[in-house]
Amino acid sequence: MEKHYLKMKPLFNEHGDIEVTKRRMIGGNTTNLNDFNNLKYSWTSAWYRQAMNNFWIPEEVNMNQDIKDYRKALTPAERRAYDKVLSFLVFLDSIQTANLPGIGEYITANEVNLCLNIQTYQEAIHSQSYGYMLDTICSPDERTEVLYQWKEDEHLLARNKFIGDIYNLFREDRSAETLLKVMIANYILEGIYFYSGFMFFYNLGRNGKMPGSVQEIRYINRDENTHLWLFRSIILELKKEEPELFTDKAVEELKEMMREGVRQEIKWGKYIIGNDIPGLNEQMVEDYIKYLGNLRSNGIGFGNLYDGYEKEPESMAWVSQYSNANLIKTDFFEARSTAYAKSSALEDDL
């Protein structure tokens, strides 16, 4: 199949189209003017408002209990998993911060680029949050060890390479087909990898451990809901505008990407959690990740990846409760509750 190669959009384009009907997700002729009153993709308006409401300052979350818990309350298995999950999440947000501007160079709908810019900023805040968590509970040497565990841990390196290699591929192959793979990889990262990692922290929370870390994760999770919704919307718009990218063969290849992401996440979950973490076991991890795989695949119209995993496992129903930053108060949240809007409108289908 002949590939459809993309050209980087110019920053200033005096001959760009101003008619909304001519606007396209990729391959359009944009002026790059930020016009908030003339939007082709009207859903970006609600997304933008919600994302701008999702603001917090990482350092204002109280971590005093976490300092004690990290040394005394966590079991050796929990502490090992805490370090490795956090190391993976730091990498994911870091690579997101670096990758999103590269995607934006080829998105020719400026209202969508505005959303990508907000996401980039939020990913940087997430990296700051993880850094604050580590700075609070670890020594400088321990912090460095956690950040760069992928240098020594082959399992963690393999996780990083799966997404990182796809992102790097687009730097060499600037085709619409490869850009779509990058978007699917982003969707896997935002909708499966992050959610699986967050689940570990929420399990600590329901066991009464690391409350500050759990609250940081809730705020990050709320952002990731919007990021997931953004990329799902972009992919669905591409399905309408660029149907030649979604042949039966192409869709099956993309579904296999998602299955591989699920396989890797299950393997990773069993490696870091296994059957040694109170409240979790390998079967719960596998069931939850396969459910997430089906949820994400159905969200972009690809259908199930796995039979029998259409509903959230009953054993994991607590994850949704713990992920809601607006339900469980902390000292910080009680002081600032009016500054946060519930994102239920964006979360319903996620």
TORLUMGU-242071 format. One line per 2 residues: number of its first residue (from 1); their letters; for each residue x, y, z of N, C-alpha, C, O. Coordinates in steps of 0.2 Angstrom, whole numbers, plus 5000, padded with zeros to 4 digits. Layout:
<sites>
NUM) A) X:Y:Z:X:Y:Z:X:Y:Z:X:Y:Z  ...
</sites>
This chain:
<sites>
1) ME) 5004:4994:5000:5000:5000:5000:5004:5006:5000:5009:5007:5004  5003:5011:4996:5007:5017:4995:5005:5021:5001:5000:5022:5003
3) KH) 5011:5024:5004:5010:5028:5010:5008:5035:5008:5010:5038:5003  5005:5039:5013:5003:5046:5012:5008:5050:5016:5007:5050:5022
5) YL) 5013:5053:5013:5018:5057:5017:5015:5064:5018:5012:5067:5014  5017:5066:5024:5015:5073:5027:5020:5078:5026:5026:5076:5027
7) KM) 5018:5084:5026:5023:5090:5026:5022:5094:5032:5016:5095:5034  5027:5096:5035:5027:5100:5041:5024:5106:5039:5025:5110:5034
9) KP) 5019:5108:5043:5015:5115:5042:5020:5121:5043:5024:5121:5047  5019:5126:5039:5023:5132:5040:5020:5136:5046:5014:5135:5048
11) LF) 5024:5139:5050:5022:5143:5056:5018:5149:5053:5013:5151:5057  5020:5152:5048:5016:5158:5045:5014:5156:5038:5018:5154:5034
13) NE) 5007:5156:5037:5005:5154:5030:5000:5160:5028:4994:5159:5030  5002:5164:5024:4998:5170:5022:4992:5167:5017:4987:5171:5016
15) HG) 4993:5161:5014:4989:5159:5009:4984:5153:5013:4981:5149:5009  4984:5153:5019:4980:5148:5022:4973:5149:5022:4971:5154:5021
17) DI) 4969:5143:5023:4962:5143:5022:4959:5146:5029:4961:5144:5034  4954:5151:5028:4951:5153:5034:4944:5150:5035:4941:5151:5040
19) EV) 4941:5147:5030:4935:5144:5030:4935:5137:5034:4939:5133:5033  4930:5137:5039:4930:5131:5044:4929:5125:5040:4932:5120:5042
21) TK) 4925:5125:5035:4923:5119:5031:4929:5116:5028:4929:5110:5026  4935:5120:5027:4941:5117:5023:4946:5114:5028:4951:5111:5026
23) RR) 4945:5115:5035:4949:5113:5040:4950:5106:5040:4945:5102:5040  4956:5103:5041:4957:5096:5042:4961:5094:5047:4965:5098:5050
25) MI) 4961:5088:5050:4965:5086:5056:4972:5086:5053:4977:5088:5057  4974:5083:5048:4980:5082:5045:4980:5084:5037:4974:5083:5034
27) GG) 4985:5087:5034:4985:5088:5027:4981:5095:5025:4980:5096:5019  4979:5099:5030:4975:5105:5029:4980:5111:5027:4986:5110:5027
29) NT) 4977:5116:5026:4981:5122:5024:4979:5128:5029:4975:5132:5028  4982:5127:5035:4981:5131:5041:4985:5138:5041:4990:5138:5038
31) TN) 4981:5143:5044:4985:5149:5045:4988:5149:5052:4992:5154:5053  4987:5145:5056:4989:5144:5063:4986:5150:5067:4989:5151:5073
33) LN) 4981:5153:5065:4978:5158:5069:4973:5155:5074:4969:5151:5073  4974:5157:5081:4970:5155:5086:4963:5158:5086:4963:5164:5089
35) DF) 4958:5155:5083:4952:5159:5083:4947:5154:5087:4944:5149:5085  4945:5157:5093:4941:5153:5097:4933:5153:5096:4929:5149:5098
37) NN) 4932:5157:5091:4925:5158:5089:4923:5154:5083:4917:5153:5081  4928:5151:5079:4926:5148:5073:4930:5141:5074:4936:5140:5072
39) LK) 4926:5136:5076:4929:5129:5077:4926:5124:5072:4919:5124:5072  4930:5120:5069:4927:5115:5065:4925:5109:5070:4920:5106:5070
41) YS) 4930:5108:5075:4929:5102:5080:4927:5105:5086:4930:5107:5091  4920:5106:5087:4917:5109:5092:4918:5106:5099:4918:5109:5104
43) WT) 4920:5100:5099:4921:5096:5105:4927:5099:5109:4928:5098:5115  4932:5102:5105:4938:5105:5108:4936:5110:5113:4940:5112:5118
45) SA) 4931:5114:5112:4929:5119:5117:4928:5117:5124:4930:5119:5129  4924:5111:5124:4922:5108:5131:4929:5105:5134:4930:5106:5140
47) WY) 4933:5102:5129:4939:5099:5132:4943:5104:5135:4946:5103:5140  4944:5110:5131:4949:5115:5133:4947:5118:5140:4951:5119:5144
49) RQ) 4940:5119:5141:4938:5122:5147:4939:5117:5153:4941:5119:5158  4938:5111:5152:4939:5106:5157:4946:5105:5159:4948:5105:5165
51) AM) 4950:5105:5154:4957:5104:5155:4960:5110:5159:4965:5109:5163  4958:5116:5157:4960:5122:5161:4958:5122:5168:4961:5126:5172
53) NN) 4953:5119:5170:4950:5118:5177:4954:5113:5181:4955:5114:5187  4958:5109:5177:4962:5103:5181:4969:5106:5183:4974:5104:5179
55) FW) 4969:5110:5188:4975:5113:5190:4976:5112:5197:4972:5113:5201  4983:5110:5199:4984:5109:5206:4992:5111:5206:4996:5110:5201
57) IP) 4994:5112:5212:5001:5113:5213:5004:5107:5217:5002:5106:5223  5008:5103:5214:5010:5096:5217:5013:5097:5224:5011:5093:5228
59) EE) 5017:5103:5225:5020:5103:5232:5015:5105:5237:5017:5105:5243  5009:5107:5236:5004:5108:5241:5000:5102:5243:4996:5103:5248
61) VN) 5002:5096:5241:4999:5090:5243:5003:5088:5249:5009:5087:5249  5000:5086:5255:5004:5084:5261:5006:5077:5260:5003:5073:5259
63) MN) 5013:5077:5261:5016:5070:5260:5019:5068:5267:5023:5063:5267  5017:5071:5273:5020:5069:5279:5020:5062:5281:5024:5058:5283
65) QD) 5013:5059:5280:5012:5052:5281:5016:5048:5277:5018:5042:5279  5017:5050:5270:5021:5046:5266:5028:5044:5268:5031:5039:5267
67) IK) 5031:5050:5271:5038:5049:5273:5038:5043:5278:5043:5039:5277  5034:5043:5282:5034:5038:5287:5032:5031:5284:5035:5026:5285
69) DY) 5027:5031:5280:5024:5025:5277:5030:5021:5273:5030:5015:5273  5033:5025:5269:5038:5023:5264:5043:5019:5268:5046:5013:5265
71) RK) 5045:5021:5273:5051:5017:5277:5048:5012:5282:5051:5007:5283  5042:5013:5284:5040:5008:5290:5033:5004:5288:5033:4998:5290
73) AL) 5029:5007:5284:5022:5004:5283:5022:4999:5277:5019:4994:5277  5026:5001:5272:5026:4997:5266:5030:4991:5267:5035:4990:5270
75) TP) 5027:4985:5264:5030:4979:5264:5036:4979:5259:5036:4984:5255  5041:4975:5259:5046:4975:5254:5044:4975:5247:5046:4978:5242
77) AE) 5039:4971:5246:5036:4970:5239:5032:4976:5237:5033:4978:5231  5029:4980:5242:5025:4986:5240:5030:4991:5239:5029:4995:5234
79) RR) 5036:4992:5242:5041:4997:5241:5044:4996:5234:5045:5000:5231  5046:4990:5233:5049:4988:5226:5044:4990:5221:5046:4993:5216
81) AY) 5038:4988:5221:5033:4990:5216:5032:4997:5216:5031:5000:5210  5031:5001:5222:5031:5008:5222:5036:5011:5217:5035:5016:5213
83) DK) 5043:5009:5219:5048:5012:5215:5048:5011:5207:5049:5015:5203  5046:5005:5206:5046:5003:5199:5040:5006:5195:5041:5008:5189
85) VL) 5034:5006:5198:5029:5009:5195:5030:5017:5194:5029:5020:5189  5033:5020:5199:5034:5027:5198:5040:5028:5193:5039:5033:5189
87) SF) 5044:5024:5193:5050:5025:5188:5047:5024:5181:5048:5028:5176  5042:5020:5180:5039:5019:5173:5034:5025:5172:5034:5028:5166
89) LV) 5030:5028:5177:5026:5033:5175:5030:5040:5174:5028:5044:5170  5036:5041:5177:5040:5046:5176:5042:5046:5169:5042:5051:5165
91) FL) 5044:5040:5166:5046:5040:5159:5041:5041:5155:5042:5045:5150  5035:5039:5156:5029:5040:5151:5027:5047:5151:5027:5050:5145
93) DS) 5027:5051:5156:5025:5058:5156:5031:5062:5153:5030:5067:5149  5037:5060:5154:5043:5063:5151:5043:5062:5143:5044:5067:5140
95) IQ) 5042:5056:5141:5042:5055:5134:5036:5059:5130:5036:5061:5125  5030:5059:5134:5024:5063:5132:5026:5070:5131:5024:5073:5126
97) TA) 5029:5073:5136:5031:5080:5135:5035:5081:5129:5034:5087:5126  5040:5077:5127:5044:5078:5122:5041:5076:5115:5042:5079:5110
99) NL) 5036:5071:5115:5033:5069:5109:5027:5073:5106:5027:5074:5100  5023:5076:5111:5017:5080:5108:5018:5086:5104:5015:5086:5099
101) PG) 5024:5090:5105:5025:5095:5100:5027:5093:5093:5025:5096:5088  5030:5087:5093:5031:5084:5086:5025:5082:5082:5024:5082:5076
103) IG) 5020:5079:5086:5013:5078:5083:5010:5084:5081:5007:5084:5075  5010:5089:5085:5007:5096:5083:5010:5099:5077:5006:5103:5074
105) EY) 5016:5097:5075:5019:5100:5069:5015:5098:5063:5015:5101:5057  5011:5092:5063:5008:5090:5057:5000:5090:5058:4996:5088:5054
107) IT) 4998:5092:5064:4990:5093:5065:4989:5100:5062:4991:5105:5064  4984:5100:5057:4982:5107:5054:4976:5109:5056:4973:5114:5053
109) AN) 4973:5107:5062:4967:5110:5065:4970:5114:5071:4971:5111:5076  4969:5120:5071:4973:5124:5076:4969:5123:5083:4973:5123:5088
111) EV) 4963:5122:5083:4959:5121:5090:4962:5115:5093:4962:5114:5099  4964:5110:5089:4966:5103:5091:4973:5105:5094:4975:5102:5099
113) NL) 4977:5109:5091:4984:5110:5093:4984:5114:5100:4988:5113:5104  4979:5118:5101:4978:5121:5107:4977:5116:5113:4980:5117:5118
115) CL) 4973:5111:5111:4973:5106:5116:4979:5102:5117:4981:5100:5123  4983:5101:5112:4989:5097:5113:4994:5101:5117:4998:5098:5121
117) NI) 4994:5108:5116:4998:5112:5120:4997:5112:5127:5001:5111:5132  4990:5111:5129:4988:5111:5136:4990:5104:5139:4993:5104:5144
119) QT) 4989:5099:5135:4992:5092:5137:4999:5092:5138:5001:5089:5143  5003:5095:5134:5010:5095:5135:5012:5098:5142:5016:5096:5145
121) YQ) 5009:5104:5143:5010:5107:5149:5008:5103:5155:5012:5102:5160  5002:5099:5155:5000:5095:5160:5005:5089:5161:5006:5087:5167
123) EA) 5008:5086:5156:5012:5081:5156:5019:5083:5160:5021:5079:5164  5021:5089:5159:5026:5092:5163:5025:5093:5170:5029:5091:5174
125) IH) 5019:5095:5172:5017:5095:5179:5017:5088:5182:5018:5088:5188  5015:5083:5178:5015:5076:5181:5022:5074:5182:5023:5071:5188
127) SQ) 5027:5076:5178:5034:5074:5179:5036:5078:5186:5039:5075:5190  5034:5084:5186:5035:5088:5193:5032:5084:5199:5036:5084:5204
129) SY) 5026:5082:5198:5023:5079:5204:5027:5072:5206:5028:5071:5212  5029:5068:5201:5032:5062:5203:5039:5064:5206:5041:5061:5211
131) GY) 5042:5069:5203:5049:5071:5206:5048:5074:5213:5052:5072:5218  5042:5077:5215:5041:5080:5221:5040:5074:5226:5042:5074:5232
133) ML) 5036:5069:5224:5035:5063:5228:5042:5060:5230:5043:5058:5236  5046:5059:5225:5052:5056:5226:5057:5060:5231:5060:5058:5235
135) DT) 5057:5067:5229:5061:5071:5233:5059:5071:5241:5063:5072:5245  5052:5070:5242:5050:5070:5249:5051:5064:5253:5053:5064:5258
137) IC) 5051:5058:5249:5052:5052:5253:5058:5049:5252:5060:5044:5256  5062:5051:5247:5069:5047:5246:5075:5052:5247:5074:5058:5247
139) SP) 5081:5049:5248:5087:5052:5248:5088:5054:5240:5086:5051:5236  5093:5059:5239:5095:5060:5232:5097:5054:5228:5096:5054:5222
141) DE) 5101:5050:5232:5104:5044:5228:5098:5039:5226:5098:5037:5221  5093:5038:5231:5088:5034:5230:5083:5037:5224:5081:5033:5220
143) RT) 5082:5043:5224:5078:5047:5219:5081:5045:5212:5078:5043:5208  5088:5046:5211:5091:5045:5205:5091:5037:5203:5089:5036:5197
145) EV) 5091:5033:5208:5090:5026:5206:5084:5024:5204:5083:5020:5199  5078:5027:5207:5072:5026:5204:5071:5029:5197:5068:5025:5193
147) LY) 5073:5035:5196:5072:5038:5190:5075:5034:5184:5072:5034:5179  5080:5031:5185:5084:5028:5180:5084:5020:5181:5089:5017:5178
149) QW) 5079:5017:5184:5079:5010:5184:5079:5006:5178:5082:5001:5177  5077:5010:5172:5077:5006:5166:5084:5005:5163:5084:5001:5159
151) KE) 5089:5008:5166:5095:5007:5164:5098:5000:5166:5102:4997:5163  5095:4998:5172:5097:4991:5174:5092:4986:5174:5093:4980:5174
153) DE) 5085:4988:5174:5080:4983:5174:5077:4981:5167:5074:4986:5163  5079:4976:5164:5077:4974:5157:5070:4974:5156:5068:4975:5150
155) HL) 5066:4972:5161:5059:4972:5160:5056:4980:5159:5052:4981:5155  5059:4984:5163:5057:4991:5162:5059:4994:5156:5056:4998:5153
157) LA) 5065:4992:5154:5068:4995:5147:5063:4992:5142:5062:4996:5137  5061:4986:5142:5057:4984:5137:5050:4987:5136:5048:4989:5131
159) RN) 5048:4989:5142:5041:4993:5142:5042:5000:5139:5038:5002:5135  5048:5003:5141:5049:5010:5138:5050:5009:5130:5048:5014:5127
161) KF) 5054:5004:5128:5055:5004:5121:5049:5003:5117:5049:5005:5111  5044:4999:5119:5038:4998:5115:5035:5004:5113:5034:5005:5107
163) IG) 5034:5009:5117:5031:5016:5115:5036:5020:5112:5035:5023:5107  5042:5020:5115:5048:5025:5113:5050:5023:5106:5051:5028:5102
165) DI) 5050:5017:5104:5052:5015:5097:5047:5017:5092:5049:5020:5086  5041:5017:5094:5035:5019:5089:5036:5027:5088:5035:5029:5083
167) YN) 5037:5030:5094:5037:5038:5093:5043:5039:5089:5043:5044:5085  5049:5036:5090:5055:5038:5086:5054:5036:5079:5057:5040:5074
169) LF) 5050:5031:5077:5049:5029:5070:5046:5035:5066:5048:5036:5060  5042:5039:5069:5039:5045:5065:5044:5050:5064:5043:5054:5059
171) RE) 5049:5050:5067:5054:5055:5066:5058:5053:5059:5061:5057:5056  5058:5047:5057:5061:5044:5051:5056:5043:5046:5058:5044:5040
173) DR) 5050:5042:5047:5044:5040:5042:5039:5045:5043:5034:5043:5047  5039:5051:5040:5033:5056:5041:5027:5054:5037:5025:5059:5033
175) SA) 5024:5048:5038:5018:5047:5034:5012:5047:5039:5013:5046:5045  5007:5048:5035:5000:5048:5039:4999:5041:5043:4997:5041:5048
177) ET) 5001:5036:5039:5001:5029:5042:5005:5028:5049:5002:5026:5054  5011:5031:5049:5015:5031:5055:5012:5035:5060:5013:5034:5066
179) LL) 5010:5041:5058:5007:5046:5063:5001:5043:5066:5000:5044:5072  4997:5039:5063:4991:5035:5066:4994:5030:5071:4991:5030:5076
181) KV) 4999:5027:5069:5002:5022:5074:5004:5026:5080:5004:5023:5086  5007:5031:5080:5010:5035:5085:5004:5037:5090:5004:5037:5096
183) MI) 4998:5039:5086:4992:5041:5090:4989:5035:5094:4987:5036:5099  4989:5029:5091:4987:5023:5094:4991:5021:5100:4989:5019:5105
185) AN) 4998:5022:5099:5003:5021:5104:5001:5026:5110:5001:5024:5116  5000:5032:5108:4998:5037:5113:4992:5035:5117:4991:5035:5123
187) YI) 4987:5032:5113:4981:5030:5116:4982:5024:5121:4979:5024:5126  4986:5020:5119:4988:5014:5123:4991:5016:5130:4989:5014:5135
189) LE) 4996:5021:5129:4999:5024:5135:4995:5027:5140:4995:5026:5146  4990:5032:5137:4986:5035:5141:4980:5031:5144:4978:5032:5150
191) GI) 4978:5026:5140:4972:5023:5142:4973:5016:5145:4968:5013:5148  4979:5013:5145:4980:5006:5148:4986:5007:5152:4985:5005:5158
193) YF) 4992:5009:5150:4998:5009:5154:4997:5014:5160:4998:5012:5166  4994:5020:5159:4993:5025:5165:4988:5022:5170:4989:5022:5176
195) YS) 4983:5019:5167:4977:5017:5172:4980:5011:5176:4978:5010:5182  4984:5006:5173:4986:5001:5176:4991:5003:5182:4991:5000:5187
197) GF) 4995:5008:5180:5000:5010:5185:4996:5014:5191:4998:5013:5197  4991:5017:5189:4987:5021:5195:4984:5016:5199:4983:5017:5205
199) MF) 4982:5010:5196:4978:5005:5200:4982:5003:5206:4980:5002:5212  4989:5002:5205:4993:5000:5211:4993:5005:5217:4993:5003:5223
201) FY) 4993:5012:5215:4993:5017:5220:4986:5017:5224:4986:5018:5230  4981:5016:5220:4974:5016:5223:4973:5010:5228:4970:5010:5233
203) NL) 4977:5004:5226:4977:4999:5231:4980:5001:5237:4978:4998:5243  4986:5004:5237:4989:5007:5243:4984:5011:5247:4984:5011:5253
205) GR) 4981:5015:5244:4976:5020:5247:4970:5016:5251:4969:5018:5256  4968:5011:5248:4962:5007:5251:4965:5003:5257:4961:5001:5261
207) NG) 4972:5002:5257:4975:4999:5263:4978:5004:5268:4981:5002:5272  4976:5010:5267:4978:5016:5272:4985:5018:5271:4988:5020:5276
209) KM) 4988:5017:5266:4995:5019:5265:4997:5024:5260:4993:5024:5255  5002:5028:5261:5004:5033:5256:4999:5038:5253:4998:5038:5247
211) PG) 4995:5041:5258:4989:5045:5256:4991:5051:5251:4987:5053:5247  4997:5054:5253:4999:5060:5248:5000:5057:5241:4998:5061:5237
213) SV) 5004:5052:5241:5005:5049:5234:4999:5048:5230:4998:5049:5224  4994:5045:5234:4987:5043:5231:4984:5049:5228:4981:5049:5223
215) QE) 4984:5055:5232:4981:5061:5230:4984:5064:5224:4981:5066:5220  4991:5064:5224:4994:5066:5218:4992:5062:5212:4991:5065:5207
217) IR) 4991:5056:5213:4990:5051:5207:4982:5053:5205:4981:5053:5199  4978:5054:5210:4971:5056:5208:4971:5062:5203:4967:5062:5198
219) YI) 4975:5067:5205:4975:5073:5201:4978:5072:5194:4975:5074:5189  4983:5068:5194:4986:5066:5187:4981:5062:5183:4980:5063:5177
221) NR) 4977:5057:5187:4972:5053:5183:4967:5057:5180:4965:5056:5175  4965:5062:5184:4960:5067:5181:4962:5070:5174:4958:5071:5170
223) DE) 4968:5072:5174:4971:5075:5168:4971:5070:5163:4969:5071:5157  4973:5064:5164:4974:5058:5159:4967:5056:5156:4967:5054:5151
225) NT) 4962:5057:5160:4955:5056:5157:4954:5061:5151:4952:5059:5146  4956:5067:5152:4955:5072:5147:4960:5070:5141:4958:5071:5135
227) HL) 4966:5068:5142:4971:5067:5137:4968:5061:5133:4969:5061:5127  4966:5056:5137:4963:5050:5133:4957:5052:5129:4957:5050:5123
229) WL) 4953:5056:5131:4947:5058:5127:4949:5062:5121:4946:5062:5116  4955:5066:5122:4957:5070:5116:4960:5066:5111:4958:5067:5105
231) FR) 4964:5061:5112:4966:5057:5107:4961:5052:5104:4961:5050:5098  4957:5050:5108:4951:5046:5105:4947:5050:5100:4945:5048:5095
233) SI) 4946:5056:5102:4942:5061:5097:4946:5062:5091:4943:5062:5086  4953:5063:5092:4957:5064:5086:4957:5058:5081:4956:5059:5075
235) IL) 4957:5052:5084:4957:5046:5080:4950:5045:5077:4950:5043:5071  4945:5047:5080:4938:5046:5077:4937:5051:5072:4934:5049:5067
237) EL) 4940:5057:5072:4940:5062:5067:4944:5059:5061:4942:5060:5055  4949:5056:5062:4953:5054:5056:4950:5048:5053:4950:5048:5047
239) KK) 4946:5044:5056:4942:5039:5053:4937:5042:5048:4936:5039:5043  4934:5047:5050:4930:5051:5045:4933:5054:5039:4931:5054:5034
241) EE) 4939:5057:5041:4942:5061:5036:4947:5058:5031:4948:5059:5026  4950:5052:5034:4955:5049:5031:4954:5041:5031:4957:5037:5034
243) PE) 4948:5039:5028:4946:5032:5028:4951:5027:5025:4951:5021:5027  4955:5030:5021:4960:5025:5018:4965:5023:5023:4969:5018:5021
245) LF) 4966:5026:5028:4970:5024:5034:4968:5018:5038:4971:5015:5042  4961:5017:5037:4958:5012:5041:4955:5006:5037:4949:5004:5038
247) TD) 4959:5004:5033:4957:4997:5029:4956:4992:5034:4959:4992:5040  4953:4986:5032:4953:4981:5037:4959:4978:5039:4960:4977:5045
249) KA) 4964:4978:5034:4971:4976:5036:4974:4981:5041:4977:4978:5046  4973:4987:5040:4977:4992:5044:4974:4992:5051:4977:4992:5056
251) VE) 4967:4991:5052:4964:4991:5058:4966:4985:5062:4967:4985:5068  4967:4979:5059:4969:4973:5062:4976:4974:5065:4978:4972:5070
253) EL) 4980:4977:5061:4987:4979:5063:4987:4983:5069:4991:4982:5074  4983:4988:5069:4982:4993:5075:4979:4989:5081:4981:4990:5087
255) KE) 4975:4985:5080:4972:4981:5085:4977:4976:5088:4978:4975:5094  4982:4973:5084:4987:4969:5086:4992:4973:5090:4995:4971:5095
257) MM) 4993:4980:5089:4997:4984:5093:4994:4985:5100:4998:4985:5105  4987:4985:5100:4984:4986:5106:4985:4980:5110:4986:4980:5116
259) RE) 4984:4974:5107:4985:4967:5110:4992:4967:5113:4993:4964:5119  4997:4969:5109:5004:4969:5112:5005:4973:5118:5008:4971:5122
261) GV) 5002:4979:5118:5002:4983:5123:4999:4980:5130:5002:4981:5135  4993:4977:5129:4990:4973:5134:4995:4967:5137:4995:4967:5143
263) RQ) 4997:4964:5132:5002:4958:5134:5008:4961:5138:5009:4958:5143  5011:4966:5136:5016:4969:5139:5014:4972:5146:5018:4971:5151
265) EI) 5009:4975:5147:5006:4977:5153:5005:4972:5158:5006:4972:5164  5002:4966:5156:5001:4960:5160:5007:4957:5162:5008:4956:5168
267) KW) 5012:4957:5158:5018:4954:5160:5022:4958:5165:5025:4956:5170  5021:4965:5164:5024:4970:5168:5021:4969:5175:5024:4969:5180
269) GK) 5014:4969:5175:5010:4969:5181:5012:4963:5185:5012:4963:5192  5013:4957:5182:5014:4951:5186:5021:4951:5188:5023:4948:5194
271) YI) 5026:4955:5185:5033:4956:5187:5033:4960:5193:5037:4958:5198  5030:4965:5194:5030:4970:5199:5025:4969:5205:5027:4971:5211
273) IG) 5020:4966:5203:5015:4965:5208:5014:4957:5210:5014:4956:5216  5014:4953:5205:5014:4946:5207:5008:4944:5212:5002:4947:5211
275) ND) 5009:4940:5216:5005:4938:5222:5007:4940:5229:5005:4937:5234  5011:4945:5229:5015:4947:5235:5012:4954:5238:5014:4956:5243
277) IP) 5007:4957:5234:5005:4964:5236:4998:4963:5240:4994:4960:5237  4997:4965:5246:4991:4964:5249:4985:4967:5245:4986:4973:5244
279) GL) 4980:4964:5244:4974:4966:5240:4974:4965:5233:4970:4967:5229  4980:4963:5230:4981:4962:5223:4984:4955:5222:4987:4952:5226
281) NE) 4982:4952:5216:4986:4946:5214:4986:4946:5206:4983:4950:5203  4990:4941:5203:4991:4941:5196:4985:4941:5192:4984:4944:5187
283) QM) 4980:4937:5194:4974:4936:5191:4970:4943:5190:4967:4944:5185  4969:4946:5196:4966:4953:5196:4969:4957:5191:4966:4961:5188
285) VE) 4976:4957:5191:4979:4962:5186:4978:4960:5179:4976:4965:5175  4978:4954:5177:4977:4952:5170:4969:4953:5168:4968:4956:5163
287) DY) 4965:4952:5173:4958:4953:5171:4956:4961:5170:4953:4963:5165  4959:4965:5174:4958:4972:5174:4962:4975:5167:4959:4979:5164
289) IK) 4967:4973:5166:4971:4975:5160:4967:4973:5153:4967:4977:5149  4965:4967:5153:4961:4965:5147:4955:4969:5147:4952:4970:5141
291) YL) 4952:4970:5152:4946:4974:5152:4947:4981:5149:4944:4984:5145  4953:4984:5152:4955:4991:5149:4956:4990:5142:4954:4995:5138
293) GN) 4959:4985:5139:4961:4984:5132:4954:4984:5128:4954:4987:5123  4949:4980:5130:4943:4980:5127:4939:4987:5127:4937:4989:5122
295) LR) 4940:4991:5133:4937:4997:5134:4940:5002:5129:4936:5006:5125  4946:5002:5128:4950:5007:5124:4948:5005:5116:4947:5009:5112
297) SN) 4949:4999:5115:4947:4997:5108:4940:4998:5106:4939:5001:5100  4935:4997:5110:4929:4999:5108:4928:5006:5108:4923:5008:5104
299) GI) 4931:5010:5112:4931:5017:5112:4932:5020:5105:4930:5026:5103  4936:5017:5101:4938:5020:5094:4935:5015:5089:4937:5016:5083
301) GF) 4930:5011:5090:4926:5008:5086:4930:5001:5083:4928:4999:5077  4934:4999:5086:4938:4993:5084:4935:4986:5086:4937:4981:5084
303) GN) 4931:4986:5091:4928:4980:5094:4932:4977:5099:4937:4980:5101  4930:4972:5102:4933:4968:5107:4940:4966:5105:4941:4964:5099
305) LY) 4945:4966:5110:4951:4962:5109:4951:4955:5112:4954:4951:5110  4947:4955:5117:4946:4948:5121:4939:4947:5122:4935:4952:5124
307) DG) 4937:4941:5122:4930:4939:5123:4930:4938:5131:4934:4935:5134  4924:4940:5134:4923:4939:5141:4926:4944:5146:4926:4943:5152
309) YE) 4928:4950:5143:4931:4955:5147:4927:4962:5145:4931:4967:5145  4921:4961:5144:4917:4967:5142:4915:4972:5148:4914:4978:5147
311) KE) 4915:4969:5154:4913:4973:5160:4919:4973:5165:4923:4969:5165  4919:4979:5169:4924:4979:5174:4924:4974:5179:4918:4972:5181
313) PE) 4929:4970:5180:4929:4965:5185:4927:4967:5191:4929:4972:5194  4922:4963:5194:4920:4965:5201:4925:4965:5206:4925:4970:5211
315) SM) 4931:4962:5205:4936:4962:5210:4940:4969:5210:4944:4970:5214  4939:4972:5204:4942:4979:5204:4938:4985:5204:4940:4990:5202
317) AW) 4932:4984:5206:4927:4989:5206:4929:4995:5210:4927:5001:5209  4933:4994:5215:4936:5000:5219:4940:5005:5216:4941:5010:5218
319) VS) 4943:5003:5210:4948:5007:5207:4944:5014:5205:4947:5019:5206  4938:5013:5202:4935:5019:5200:4933:5024:5206:4934:5030:5205
321) QY) 4932:5021:5211:4930:5025:5217:4937:5029:5219:4936:5035:5221  4942:5026:5220:4948:5029:5222:4951:5034:5217:4955:5038:5219
323) SN) 4949:5033:5211:4952:5038:5206:4949:5044:5205:4951:5049:5202  4943:5045:5209:4939:5052:5208:4942:5057:5213:4941:5056:5219
325) AN) 4946:5062:5211:4949:5067:5215:4944:5071:5219:4946:5074:5223  4938:5071:5216:4933:5075:5219:4929:5072:5225:4925:5075:5228
327) LI) 4930:5066:5226:4926:5062:5231:4930:5062:5238:4927:5063:5243  4936:5061:5238:4940:5059:5244:4944:5066:5246:4949:5067:5242
329) KT) 4943:5069:5251:4946:5075:5253:4952:5074:5257:4953:5069:5260  4957:5079:5255:4963:5079:5259:4963:5087:5262:4959:5091:5260
331) DF) 4968:5088:5266:4968:5095:5269:4969:5100:5263:4966:5105:5263  4973:5098:5258:4974:5103:5253:4967:5103:5249:4966:5109:5247
333) FE) 4964:5098:5248:4958:5098:5244:4952:5102:5247:4948:5106:5244  4952:5101:5254:4947:5105:5258:4948:5112:5257:4943:5116:5257
335) AR) 4954:5114:5257:4955:5121:5256:4954:5124:5250:4953:5130:5249  4953:5120:5244:4953:5123:5238:4948:5119:5233:4948:5119:5227
337) ST) 4943:5116:5237:4938:5112:5233:4934:5116:5228:4932:5113:5223  4933:5123:5229:4929:5127:5224:4933:5128:5217:4931:5130:5212
339) AY) 4940:5126:5217:4944:5127:5211:4944:5122:5207:4947:5122:5201  4940:5116:5208:4940:5110:5204:4933:5109:5202:4929:5108:5206
341) AK) 4933:5107:5195:4926:5105:5193:4926:5098:5191:4931:5095:5189  4921:5095:5193:4920:5087:5191:4921:5086:5184:4918:5090:5180
343) SS) 4924:5081:5182:4925:5080:5174:4921:5074:5172:4922:5071:5167  4915:5073:5175:4911:5068:5173:4908:5068:5166:4908:5062:5163
345) AL) 4908:5074:5163:4906:5074:5156:4911:5071:5152:4909:5068:5146  4917:5071:5154:4922:5068:5149:4924:5061:5152:4927:5057:5148
347) ED) 4922:5059:5158:4924:5053:5160:4919:5047:5159:4920:5041:5159  4913:5049:5157:4907:5044:5156:4909:5038:5152:4907:5032:5154
349) DL) 4912:5039:5146:4914:5034:5141:4921:5031:5142:4923:5028:5138  4925:5033:5147:4932:5032:5147:4933:5026:5152:4938:5023:5153
</sites>
